[in-house]
């Protein structure tokens, strides 16, 4: 989740995930959305933020796991346009009624 927030922050951020090699494998989906991220190795990524002067583009993506899924949901909500996330069962496993809770805060999430 922090990785997505860093795309909108000012400056550069080094994300280091030392526990799980596959934890950063969703970064390519964010790059497809226009994020400037350099994947250094399976454990580290450098995110170049744009101080909210740049919006991610909407995308069509698949949630690989719970953590990546919620990060993709946050990215989709901050993106310009309509995004579609498949395999949302992954997100539902960790975040019960997340769509209803975020919609109550002003998000526009629709299940298809």
C-alpha positions in Angstrom: 0.0 0.0 0.0 2.8 2.4 0.8 4.3 1.8 -2.6 1.1 3.2 -4.2 1.0 6.2 -1.9 4.7 6.9 -2.8 3.7 7.3 -6.5 1.8 10.4 -5.5 4.4 11.8 -2.9 7.1 14.3 -3.6 10.6 12.8 -4.1 11.9 9.2 -4.4 11.3 6.3 -2.0 13.2 3.1 -1.6 10.9 0.2 -0.6 12.7 -2.8 0.8 10.6 -6.0 1.4 13.1 -8.5 2.8 10.7 -11.2 3.9 9.0 -12.4 0.7 10.4 -12.3 -2.8 7.1 -12.3 -4.5 5.7 -9.4 -2.5 6.7 -6.8 -5.2 5.6 -8.8 -8.2 2.5 -6.5 -8.7 4.7 -3.5 -9.4 4.5 -4.2 -13.2 0.7 -3.5 -13.0 1.5 -0.1 -11.4 4.0 0.6 -14.1 1.4 -0.2 -16.7 -0.8 2.5 -14.9 2.0 5.0 -15.4 3.8 4.8 -12.1 7.5 5.4 -12.3 9.0 2.5 -10.4 12.3 0.8 -10.8 12.3 -2.8 -9.6 15.9 -3.3 -8.4 15.6 -6.9 -7.4 12.8 -9.1 -6.0 13.2 -7.3 -2.6 13.7 -3.6 -3.5 11.9 -1.0 -5.6 12.6 2.7 -6.1 9.4 4.8 -6.5 9.7 8.2 -8.1 6.8 10.4 -6.8 5.3 13.3 -8.6 3.9 15.4 -5.7 0.3 14.7 -6.9 1.0 16.5 -10.2 0.5 13.2 -12.0 -2.4 10.7 -11.9 -2.2 7.0 -12.6 -4.1 5.7 -15.6 -7.0 3.3 -15.2 -6.1 -0.3 -15.9 -7.4 -3.8 -16.2 -5.6 -6.0 -13.6 -5.8 -9.2 -11.6 -5.2 -9.3 -7.8 -2.5 -11.9 -7.2 -2.9 -11.9 -3.3 -4.4 -10.0 -0.5 -1.8 -7.3 0.0 -1.2 -6.7 -3.7 -5.0 -6.6 -4.2 -5.6 -3.8 -1.7 -2.7 -1.9 -3.2 -4.2 -2.2 -6.7 -7.5 -1.1 -5.3 -5.9 2.0 -3.8 -4.1 2.6 -7.2 -7.4 2.2 -9.1 -9.2 4.7 -6.8 -6.4 7.3 -7.4 -6.3 6.6 -11.1 -7.9 8.7 -13.8 -10.7 6.7 -15.4 -12.4 3.4 -14.7 -10.3 0.4 -13.6 -11.3 -3.2 -13.4 -9.8 -5.6 -10.9 -10.2 -9.4 -11.4 -9.8 -12.1 -8.7 -11.2 -9.8 -6.1 -11.8 -12.9 -3.9 -8.2 -12.3 -2.8 -9.1 -8.8 -1.5 -12.3 -10.1 0.1 -10.4 -12.6 2.2 -8.6 -9.9 4.0 -10.9 -6.9 3.9 -14.6 -7.8 4.5 -17.0 -5.5 2.8 -14.2 -3.2 1.6 -16.3 -1.9 -1.3 -19.2 -0.8 1.0 -16.8 0.8 3.5 -14.9 2.7 0.9 -18.1 3.8 -0.9 -19.4 5.2 2.4 -16.3 7.4 2.3 -17.0 8.6 -1.2 -15.4 6.0 -3.4 -17.2 4.6 -6.5 -16.7 0.9 -6.4 -19.1 -1.4 -8.3 -19.0 -5.2 -8.3 -19.7 -6.8 -11.6 
